[in-house]
């Protein structure tokens, strides 16, 4: 597994969008954050030797995953049961994909009902609503 393959996989999951934040980090969200989406994975593109990937593990899997060599509590997000991996060799590709799919599912379940309703809309209606929401947020930011 590498960053590009992981990105391709994550973007195939339902309702996943990405943003670039906090330097060189690709953040993957279940639903756009403008409509109340929540992040479930963070791909570190910096070559800082800290972690290549952090993701939501959930309370049930968190302690178990921390027993794996190369897995550690995700900085800033450990309290929300996120783990980080040091390098791409920690898990086999299929294992990592399954963990990320589960993490996405955990976060989806925590979304507010109104966000889930937007995600259930037809794609065109969803795009219109999202564009309107982003305009509103931009106008609010400009007026401050």
N, C-alpha and C positions, 0 to 999 in steps of 0.2 A: 504494500500500500504506500502511496505517496500523496502529497497535498492535492495534486490535480485529480487523481482518481477518486480521492475522498470527496472532493468538491462535486464531481460529476455524480457520484452516488447520492450525496445528500440532496442535491437539487432535483433528484428524481422522486424523492419522498413527497407525499401529499402536503400541499400548502407551505412548502419551505421556500423562504427567501433569504438572500444574503445581503450583508452590509459590510463595509470596510470601516473599522473603528479602532480606536486606541492604538494608533500607529499602524503596524502591518498585521492586523488581525482580521480574518474573515469571520464574521459572526453569522451563525445560521439561526434563523427564527422560524417558529411555527406561526405563520401569519405575519404580515407586515406590522412593525411596531406602531405605525400610525393608527392602526385599528385595534390595538391592544394585544398584538402578538407578543410572544415571549421567546427568549433565546434558549437554545438547547445544546449548542456546540460552538466552540471557538477554536479556530484553526490559526495557529501562530505561524506567520510567514517569516518572522525575524529569525536570524541564525544566532540566537542568544543562548543556546544550549540549556534552556530551562524546560520547556515542554513544547511538543509539536501540536498537541491537541488537548483540549479540556472539554468535558461533556457532562450532562446530567446523568447520574447513575441511579438516583433514587435511594431512599433510606434502606430498602431491602438489600440492594446489591453493593452499597457503598463500602461497608466494612469488608465484605468478601473481596472486592476488587482491590482494596488497599493491600491485601496480602500478596498480590501479584508483583513480582519483580519489575520495576520500572513504572509502577503506578503510585501516585502520591496525591494528597488532597490538593484540589485546584486552588491556586491563590485567589483570594477574595470571594470564592464561591463554595468553599468547602462546607460552610454552614448550611448551604442549600443542597448538600449531598452531591456535589460535583467532584469528579476526579480528573487528573491530568496524566498524560503518558509522556515519558521522556523521549521515546523514539518510535519509529514505525515498526520495529521488530517486536514490540511488547505483545501484540495479539496477531493471530492469523487474520487475513483479510475478512473471511466470513464471520469470525468472532467479533471483530470491530464493527462490521456493518450491522450485526445483530444488536450489539450494545447501543449503537447510535439510533437504530430504529426503535429500540425500547425507550431510550432517553427522549426521543421525539414524542413517543406515545405518552410518556409520563407528563411531559409539559403540555401536550394537547389537552389532556384531561383536566389540567389546572386552569385552562383558559376560561374567561368569563363566558357565559352563555351568549351574550351579544356578539362577542368575537367569533364564536363557533357559528352563529347564524350568518355572519358576513361570509365566513369561509364556505358555507354551504350554498351561497348564492351562485348563479351562473357567472362564468368568468367575465363577461362584458359588464354586467351590473357591478361586480366586485371591483373591476378596474375604475369605473366611473366613481363609485363611492370612495375608493382610495384616493383618486385624483382630487376629489372635492375635499376630502379630509386633509390632505397635504396642503392644499391652498389655504384652508382655514388655519392650520397650524403655522404656516408661513406668515399669514397676516397677523396673527397674534404675536409672533416673535418680532415682527417689524414694528409693532405698536409699542413695544416695551422700551 
